[in-house]
Amino acid sequence: MSTQRPHIIILCPDEMRASAVAAWGNPAVATPSIDGLAARSIKFDRAFTNHTKCTPSRCSFLTSQYPHVGGHRTLDMPVRAHEVNLVRYLRENYGYRTALVGKNHCVDDETQQLTFDFRGRGEGGDGYLDPYEETGMPTGSYYVGKDPRKLSEHGDYTSTTMAIDWLRDEINDDPDTPRLLWLNWDHPHCPYRAPEPFHGITPRDKVPDAIPPIPEFEPLSHTTLREAYGVADMTPEQWRELHAVYLDMTTMVDADVKRVLDTVEQLGIADNTIIVFWSDHGDFAGDYGLPEKWDTCFSDNLVHVPLIIHAPNTDASAYNGLTETIDILPTVLDLAGIPAPGGIQGRSHRDAIRGNTDQPVRDVVFTEGGQEPELLERVTPVDARPRPCQAYLMKQQALVNEPQINLRSKMIRGDRYKYVARLDGDEQLFDLENDPHEHHDLARSGDAEDILNTMRRRMMLKLMEAENNDPDQDYLDS
């Protein structure tokens, strides 16, 4: 193995839940490249996002801090120059040349200049966000179906080409300088559409049934969104088709993963490259009678994400430790032999992965979302800004109709129980061992008061743990 710092490649599809990948048990999807990477790497079976929205989740990844620490609560609140930033840390302190390719959704313009030597996005963009022909699906389902663009004209394909070209040029020009490439794909984020040859590639008869709506004590967010989207009358067959296209999109991502992995092999850098495959959050994809996602919903289809880390001199394993998004880069730094900077909240899992400790790194994972009450009084009108498609107008209408559905909320999830607390005093408690679909809310039924009190106390401790750390304080004085 080379003695130089390892190259680092971060591959991030948008909105890919863990259960959309064959390696995590999906019986219908074709993800041979992701599965193969998982088989020869560290596969994190229980990785969870810290936020169910793109920008806050990616900010927590980059800063290794909980989203609230930097005020990252929605799309328009990216990482700024004064914040801890682990890619910039590697660039400025360890000589990494860095690139961000594909969608950003993470850093502002100033921080982008300070963090990345190269920034680009392939031609093609999102495009075709509304259906081009009658689909038989409600507009609010985000269903498009077949994307008429050629694959070579698709933004994810062209961004992958751009990333590969950058990496090849960099390594051929100077093989000794370490590189960090962060490649972000749009898929499988809705609207649900895939070009040939991927549209229809998923066997429809193998797609799992959607989780039905919650029969009692259904969250207000679920009912409000379903009404605003106009999807209450969608049939199981329609939801199955929508989910199948979501999986078609996932297979398309898998093909781009293969292109990157093949390039790493061709360049002869595989033995000195750390590869991270991770997604920012999941997608309902028909579960609970809903498409897309919502900031304050914390069901496992939104918070449980795929995570794979391939590292030199690290045996392949299926790692079952509870892991948060903020833990990813500290673990990568540890595997690379690089000390972490001050101020981060993420924890390295290296010793647990390698069997050097019997102590779990975490006993719970933490996810948050939503806004303070004052902002609920200033909800943006539906027509106040352009929206990428009609369904997003309907999503904003749901917020206009019931601002309360985006009230600040927190979740902790342990080995068995999931607890949610909301700022208005509402609570949820689920026994994931006996109720994996989260249909029976023990907080409402009154069936588990002792457990409820235990989880309340653990949440209180977690909130204290989640307060911000000062990156500049390296001593304690009276």
C-alpha positions as CSV (number, residue, x, y, z in Angstrom):
1,M,0.0,0.0,0.0
2,S,1.1,3.5,-0.7
3,T,2.4,5.6,2.2
4,Q,0.6,8.7,0.9
5,R,-2.7,9.9,2.3
6,P,-5.6,7.9,0.8
7,H,-7.8,9.4,-1.8
8,I,-11.4,9.9,-0.7
9,I,-14.4,9.4,-3.0
10,I,-17.9,10.3,-1.6
11,L,-20.9,9.0,-3.7
12,C,-24.2,10.4,-2.6
13,P,-27.5,9.7,-4.3
14,D,-30.4,12.0,-3.2
15,E,-33.3,10.5,-1.3
16,M,-32.3,6.8,-1.4
17,R,-33.6,4.9,1.6
18,A,-31.8,1.8,2.7
19,S,-34.6,-0.5,1.8
20,A,-34.3,0.5,-1.8
21,V,-31.0,-1.4,-2.1
22,A,-30.8,-5.2,-2.6
23,A,-28.0,-5.4,-0.1
24,W,-30.4,-4.1,2.5
25,G,-33.1,-6.6,1.6
26,N,-35.0,-5.2,-1.4
27,P,-36.3,-8.2,-3.4
28,A,-37.0,-6.4,-6.6
29,V,-34.3,-3.8,-7.3
30,A,-31.1,-4.5,-9.3
31,T,-28.1,-2.9,-7.6
32,P,-25.2,-5.2,-8.4
33,S,-22.5,-2.5,-8.1
34,I,-23.6,-1.1,-4.8
35,D,-24.1,-4.7,-3.5
36,G,-20.7,-5.7,-4.7
37,L,-19.1,-2.7,-3.0
38,A,-21.0,-3.5,0.2
39,A,-19.8,-7.1,0.1
40,R,-16.1,-6.1,0.1
41,S,-16.5,-3.1,2.5
42,I,-17.9,-2.0,5.8
43,K,-21.7,-2.2,5.4
44,F,-23.4,-0.1,8.0
45,D,-26.7,-1.9,8.7
46,R,-28.1,0.7,11.0
47,A,-27.1,4.2,9.6
48,F,-29.6,7.0,10.2
49,T,-29.8,10.6,8.9
50,N,-29.8,13.5,11.3
51,H,-32.4,15.3,9.1
52,T,-35.0,14.2,6.5
53,K,-34.3,17.1,4.2
54,C,-31.5,17.5,1.7
55,T,-29.6,20.6,2.8
56,P,-29.7,20.1,6.6
57,S,-28.6,16.5,6.2
58,R,-25.7,17.3,3.9
59,C,-24.7,20.2,6.2
60,S,-24.5,17.7,9.1
61,F,-22.4,15.4,7.0
62,L,-19.9,18.1,6.1
63,T,-19.7,19.8,9.5
64,S,-20.1,16.7,11.7
65,Q,-22.5,18.7,13.7
66,Y,-26.2,18.4,14.3
67,P,-28.2,20.6,11.9
68,H,-29.5,22.9,14.5
69,V,-26.0,23.9,15.6
70,G,-25.4,25.9,12.4
71,G,-29.1,26.8,12.0
72,H,-29.5,24.4,9.0
73,R,-33.2,23.8,9.1
74,T,-34.2,24.0,5.5
75,L,-33.0,24.3,1.9
76,D,-31.8,27.9,2.0
77,M,-29.5,27.6,5.0
78,P,-26.2,26.1,3.7
79,V,-22.9,25.8,5.4
80,R,-21.1,29.2,5.8
81,A,-17.4,30.1,5.9
82,H,-17.2,30.4,9.7
83,E,-18.4,26.8,10.4
84,V,-16.4,23.6,10.9
85,N,-16.0,22.0,7.5
86,L,-14.2,18.7,7.2
87,V,-13.5,18.8,3.5
88,R,-12.0,22.3,3.9
89,Y,-10.1,21.0,6.8
90,L,-8.5,18.3,4.6
91,R,-7.8,20.8,1.9
92,E,-6.1,23.4,4.1
93,N,-4.3,21.1,6.5
94,Y,-3.5,17.9,4.6
95,G,-3.0,19.0,1.0
96,Y,-6.1,17.4,-0.5
97,R,-7.2,18.7,-3.9
98,T,-11.0,18.6,-3.8
99,A,-14.0,18.6,-6.1
100,L,-17.7,18.8,-5.8
101,V,-19.6,17.5,-8.8
102,G,-23.4,17.4,-9.2
103,K,-26.0,19.2,-7.1
104,N,-24.7,21.3,-4.2
105,H,-27.4,21.7,-1.6
106,C,-24.7,22.1,1.1
107,V,-22.5,25.2,0.9
108,D,-22.9,28.9,0.1
109,D,-20.8,30.6,-2.6
110,E,-18.1,31.8,-0.3
111,T,-17.7,28.4,1.4
112,Q,-17.7,26.7,-2.0
113,Q,-14.7,28.7,-3.1
114,L,-12.8,28.0,0.2
115,T,-13.6,24.2,0.2
116,F,-13.4,23.0,-3.4
117,D,-10.7,23.3,-6.0
118,F,-13.2,22.3,-8.7
119,R,-17.0,22.7,-8.8
120,G,-19.1,21.5,-11.7
121,R,-22.4,20.0,-12.7
122,G,-23.1,18.0,-15.8
123,E,-25.5,19.3,-18.4
124,G,-29.1,18.0,-18.3
125,G,-30.0,19.2,-14.8
126,D,-33.2,17.9,-13.2
127,G,-35.4,18.6,-16.3
128,Y,-38.8,17.1,-17.1
129,L,-40.3,17.5,-13.6
130,D,-43.9,17.5,-14.7
131,P,-45.5,14.6,-16.7
132,Y,-45.2,15.1,-20.4
133,E,-48.3,13.0,-21.1
134,E,-51.3,11.6,-19.3
135,T,-50.1,9.0,-16.7
136,G,-53.3,8.1,-15.0
137,M,-51.7,9.2,-11.7
138,P,-52.7,12.3,-9.6
139,T,-50.4,15.3,-10.3
140,G,-49.5,15.3,-6.6
141,S,-48.0,11.8,-6.7
142,Y,-44.8,13.2,-8.4
143,Y,-45.2,10.3,-10.9
144,V,-43.8,10.9,-14.3
145,G,-42.8,7.5,-15.5
146,K,-40.6,7.3,-18.6
147,D,-38.1,10.1,-19.0
148,P,-37.8,10.8,-22.7
149,R,-34.3,12.1,-22.6
150,K,-31.4,9.9,-23.8
151,L,-29.3,8.6,-21.0
152,S,-26.3,10.5,-22.3
153,E,-28.3,13.7,-21.9
154,H,-29.3,13.1,-18.3
155,G,-27.8,15.3,-15.6
156,D,-26.7,12.4,-13.4
157,Y,-24.9,10.7,-16.3
158,T,-23.1,13.8,-17.4
159,S,-22.1,14.7,-13.9
160,T,-20.6,11.2,-13.5
161,T,-18.7,11.8,-16.7
162,M,-17.4,15.1,-15.4
163,A,-16.4,13.6,-12.1
164,I,-14.5,10.7,-13.8
165,D,-12.8,13.1,-16.2
166,W,-11.7,15.3,-13.2
167,L,-10.3,12.4,-11.3
168,R,-8.5,10.9,-14.3
169,D,-6.9,14.2,-15.2
170,E,-5.9,14.8,-11.6
171,I,-4.3,11.4,-11.1
172,N,-2.5,11.4,-14.4
173,D,-1.1,14.8,-13.8
174,D,0.1,14.2,-10.2
175,P,-0.5,10.8,-8.8
176,D,1.0,11.6,-5.4
177,T,-1.3,14.4,-4.2
178,P,-4.4,13.1,-2.3
179,R,-7.8,13.8,-3.9
180,L,-11.2,14.1,-2.5
181,L,-14.1,13.8,-4.9
182,W,-17.7,14.4,-3.8
183,L,-20.2,13.3,-6.4
184,N,-23.9,14.0,-5.8
185,W,-26.6,12.5,-8.0
186,D,-30.2,13.8,-8.3
187,H,-31.7,10.3,-8.5
188,P,-33.7,8.7,-7.0
189,H,-35.2,12.0,-5.7
190,C,-38.7,12.5,-7.0
191,P,-40.4,13.3,-9.4
192,Y,-40.4,9.6,-10.2
193,R,-39.0,9.1,-13.7
194,A,-36.3,7.1,-15.4
195,P,-34.9,7.1,-19.0
196,E,-34.2,4.1,-21.1
197,P,-32.8,1.5,-20.5
198,F,-33.7,1.8,-16.8
199,H,-37.4,2.6,-17.0
200,G,-39.3,-0.6,-16.5
201,I,-36.2,-2.6,-15.5
202,T,-37.6,-3.4,-12.0
203,P,-40.0,-6.5,-12.0
204,R,-43.3,-4.9,-10.9
205,D,-44.5,-8.2,-9.4
206,K,-41.6,-8.3,-7.0
207,V,-42.0,-4.8,-5.6
208,P,-42.9,-4.9,-1.9
209,D,-46.4,-3.8,-0.9
210,A,-46.6,-0.3,0.4
211,I,-47.0,0.1,4.1
212,P,-50.6,1.2,4.6
213,P,-51.7,4.4,6.3
214,I,-51.6,4.4,10.1
215,P,-55.0,3.1,11.2
216,E,-55.2,5.2,14.4
217,F,-53.5,8.3,15.8
218,E,-52.3,9.2,12.3
219,P,-50.0,12.2,12.4
220,L,-51.5,15.5,11.2
221,S,-48.6,15.7,8.7
222,H,-49.7,12.5,7.0
223,T,-53.4,13.5,6.6
224,T,-52.6,17.1,5.6
225,L,-50.1,16.0,2.9
226,R,-52.3,13.3,1.5
227,E,-55.2,15.7,1.1
228,A,-53.1,18.5,-0.4
229,Y,-51.5,16.0,-2.9
230,G,-54.9,14.5,-3.8
231,V,-53.5,11.0,-3.6
232,A,-56.0,9.5,-1.1
233,D,-57.7,7.4,-3.9
234,M,-54.6,5.9,-5.4
235,T,-54.8,2.2,-5.7
236,P,-52.2,-0.3,-4.5
237,E,-51.3,-1.0,-8.1
238,Q,-50.6,2.7,-8.7
239,W,-48.4,2.9,-5.6
240,R,-46.6,-0.2,-6.7
241,E,-45.8,1.4,-10.1
242,L,-44.6,4.6,-8.4
243,H,-42.4,2.6,-6.1
244,A,-41.1,0.5,-9.1
245,V,-40.0,3.7,-10.9
246,Y,-38.3,4.8,-7.7
247,L,-36.4,1.5,-7.9
248,D,-35.7,2.0,-11.6
249,M,-34.0,5.3,-10.6
250,T,-32.0,3.5,-8.0
251,T,-30.7,1.0,-10.6
252,M,-29.7,4.0,-12.7
253,V,-27.6,5.3,-9.8
254,D,-26.1,1.8,-9.5
255,A,-24.8,2.0,-13.1
256,D,-23.1,5.3,-12.4
257,V,-21.5,3.8,-9.2
258,K,-20.0,1.1,-11.5
259,R,-18.6,3.8,-13.8
260,V,-16.8,5.4,-10.9
261,L,-15.5,2.1,-9.4
262,D,-14.2,1.0,-12.8
263,T,-12.3,4.3,-13.2
264,V,-10.7,3.8,-9.7
265,E,-9.5,0.4,-10.8
266,Q,-8.3,1.6,-14.2
267,L,-6.3,4.4,-12.6
268,G,-4.6,1.9,-10.2
269,I,-5.6,3.8,-7.1
270,A,-8.1,1.2,-5.6
271,D,-5.6,0.1,-2.9
272,N,-5.2,3.6,-1.6
273,T,-8.7,5.0,-1.9
274,I,-11.5,5.3,0.7
275,I,-14.9,5.1,-0.9
276,V,-18.0,6.3,0.9
277,F,-21.5,5.5,-0.5
278,W,-24.2,7.3,1.5
279,S,-27.6,9.0,1.0
280,D,-28.9,12.1,2.7
281,H,-32.4,10.7,3.6
282,G,-35.1,8.4,2.3
283,D,-38.5,8.7,0.5
284,F,-42.0,7.5,1.4
285,A,-42.3,6.0,-2.2
286,G,-46.0,5.1,-1.4
287,D,-45.6,4.0,2.2
288,Y,-48.4,5.4,4.4
289,G,-50.2,6.5,1.2
290,L,-47.6,9.3,0.6
291,P,-44.9,10.3,-1.9
292,E,-41.7,12.3,-1.2
293,K,-40.8,13.1,2.4
294,W,-41.6,15.6,5.1
295,D,-39.2,17.4,7.6
296,T,-40.9,16.3,10.8
297,C,-41.7,12.7,9.8
298,F,-39.2,10.2,11.1
299,S,-40.4,6.8,10.0
300,D,-37.6,4.4,9.0
301,N,-38.3,4.8,5.3
302,L,-37.1,8.4,5.7
303,V,-34.4,8.1,8.3
304,H,-32.7,4.7,7.6
305,V,-30.1,5.3,4.8
306,P,-27.5,3.1,3.1
307,L,-24.0,3.6,4.2
308,I,-20.9,1.8,2.9
309,I,-17.2,2.7,3.6
310,H,-14.5,0.9,1.7
311,A,-11.1,1.5,3.3
312,P,-7.6,0.1,2.7
313,N,-6.5,-2.5,5.2
314,T,-10.0,-2.8,6.7
315,D,-11.7,-6.2,6.4
316,A,-15.2,-6.4,4.9
317,S,-17.9,-6.7,7.5
318,A,-21.6,-6.0,8.2
319,Y,-21.5,-3.5,11.1
320,N,-24.6,-3.4,13.2
321,G,-23.7,-0.4,15.4
322,L,-26.1,2.6,15.5
323,T,-24.6,5.2,13.3
324,E,-25.5,8.8,12.5
325,T,-24.7,11.0,9.5
326,I,-22.4,13.1,11.6
327,D,-20.3,10.0,12.3
328,I,-19.3,9.3,8.7
329,L,-16.5,11.8,8.1
330,P,-14.9,11.3,11.6
331,T,-14.8,7.6,10.9
332,V,-13.2,8.3,7.5
333,L,-10.6,10.6,9.0
334,D,-9.8,7.9,11.6
335,L,-9.4,5.2,8.9
336,A,-7.1,7.6,7.0
337,G,-5.0,8.2,10.1
338,I,-5.9,11.9,10.2
339,P,-6.9,13.5,13.6
340,A,-10.3,15.1,13.7
341,P,-10.6,18.9,14.3
342,G,-12.2,20.4,17.4
343,G,-15.8,21.3,17.6
344,I,-17.3,18.3,15.8
345,Q,-20.0,16.1,17.4
346,G,-19.7,13.0,15.3
347,R,-17.9,9.9,16.6
348,S,-15.5,7.6,14.9
349,H,-16.6,4.0,14.6
350,R,-13.2,2.7,13.6
351,D,-12.4,0.8,16.8
352,A,-15.9,-0.8,16.9
353,I,-15.7,-1.8,13.3
354,R,-12.3,-3.5,13.8
355,G,-13.4,-5.2,17.0
356,N,-11.1,-3.3,19.2
357,T,-13.9,-2.4,21.7
358,D,-17.0,-4.1,23.0
359,Q,-18.6,-0.8,23.9
360,P,-21.2,0.6,21.4
361,V,-20.4,3.9,20.0
362,R,-24.0,5.0,20.3
363,D,-27.1,3.7,22.2
364,V,-29.5,6.0,20.3
365,V,-29.5,7.9,17.0
366,F,-30.9,11.4,16.8
367,T,-32.9,13.1,14.0
368,E,-34.5,16.5,14.0
369,G,-36.7,18.7,11.7
370,G,-39.1,21.6,11.6
371,Q,-39.1,25.2,12.6
372,E,-39.7,27.5,15.6
373,P,-43.3,28.8,16.1
374,E,-42.5,32.3,14.9
375,L,-41.7,31.0,11.4
376,L,-45.0,29.2,11.2
377,E,-46.6,32.6,11.1
378,R,-44.6,33.5,8.0
379,V,-45.3,30.7,5.7
380,T,-44.5,31.6,2.1
381,P,-47.6,31.7,-0.2
382,V,-47.8,29.0,-2.8
383,D,-47.2,31.3,-5.7
384,A,-44.5,33.5,-4.1
385,R,-41.6,31.6,-5.8
386,P,-41.1,29.2,-8.7
387,R,-41.5,25.6,-7.8
388,P,-39.9,22.8,-9.8
389,C,-43.2,21.0,-10.5
390,Q,-46.9,21.1,-9.8
391,A,-46.6,18.6,-6.9
392,Y,-44.3,21.0,-5.1
393,L,-47.0,23.6,-5.2
394,M,-49.3,21.2,-3.5
395,K,-46.6,20.4,-0.9
396,Q,-46.4,24.1,-0.1
397,Q,-50.2,24.3,0.0
398,A,-50.1,21.6,2.7
399,L,-47.9,23.9,4.8
400,V,-50.1,26.9,4.1
401,N,-53.1,24.9,5.2
402,E,-51.5,23.5,8.4
403,P,-48.3,25.2,9.4
404,Q,-48.3,23.1,12.6
405,I,-47.1,20.1,10.6
406,N,-43.6,21.7,10.4
407,L,-43.3,22.6,14.1
408,R,-39.9,21.7,15.5
409,S,-39.6,18.0,16.3
410,K,-36.9,15.6,17.6
411,M,-36.5,11.8,17.4
412,I,-34.3,9.3,19.1
413,R,-34.2,5.6,18.1
414,G,-32.5,2.9,20.0
415,D,-32.3,-0.8,19.5
416,R,-36.0,-1.4,20.1
417,Y,-37.9,1.9,20.7
418,K,-38.4,5.1,18.7
419,Y,-39.5,8.2,20.5
420,V,-40.6,11.5,19.0
421,A,-41.1,14.8,20.8
422,R,-42.7,17.9,19.3
423,L,-42.6,21.5,20.5
424,D,-46.4,21.5,21.0
425,G,-46.1,18.7,23.6
426,D,-47.1,15.9,21.2
427,E,-45.2,12.6,21.5
428,Q,-44.9,9.3,19.7
429,L,-43.5,6.0,20.9
430,F,-43.1,2.9,18.8
431,D,-41.9,-0.6,19.6
432,L,-39.9,-1.4,16.5
433,E,-39.5,-5.0,17.4
434,N,-43.2,-5.8,17.5
435,D,-44.4,-2.9,15.3
436,P,-41.7,-2.3,12.5
437,H,-44.2,-0.3,10.4
438,E,-44.8,2.2,13.3
439,H,-48.6,1.8,13.3
440,H,-49.3,1.5,17.0
441,D,-48.4,4.7,18.9
442,L,-47.7,3.7,22.5
443,A,-47.6,7.3,23.7
444,R,-51.2,7.7,22.6
445,S,-52.5,4.4,23.7
446,G,-51.0,4.6,27.2
447,D,-49.7,1.0,27.0
448,A,-46.1,1.7,28.0
449,E,-45.8,4.5,30.5
450,D,-42.5,3.2,32.0
451,I,-40.8,3.0,28.6
452,L,-42.2,6.4,27.7
453,N,-40.7,8.0,30.8
454,T,-37.4,6.3,30.1
455,M,-37.3,7.6,26.5
456,R,-38.2,11.1,27.7
457,R,-35.2,11.1,30.0
458,R,-33.0,9.8,27.3
459,M,-34.2,12.5,25.0
460,M,-33.4,15.1,27.6
461,L,-29.9,13.8,27.9
462,K,-29.5,13.6,24.1
463,L,-30.6,17.3,23.7
464,M,-27.8,18.2,26.2
465,E,-25.3,16.1,24.3
466,A,-26.4,17.8,21.0
467,E,-25.6,21.3,22.2
468,N,-22.9,22.9,20.1
469,N,-19.2,22.3,20.8
470,D,-16.8,25.2,20.6
471,P,-14.2,24.4,18.0
472,D,-11.7,26.9,19.5
473,Q,-11.9,25.8,23.1
474,D,-9.1,23.4,23.9
475,Y,-8.8,23.9,27.6
476,L,-11.0,24.3,30.7
477,D,-10.3,27.0,33.2
478,S,-12.1,28.4,36.3
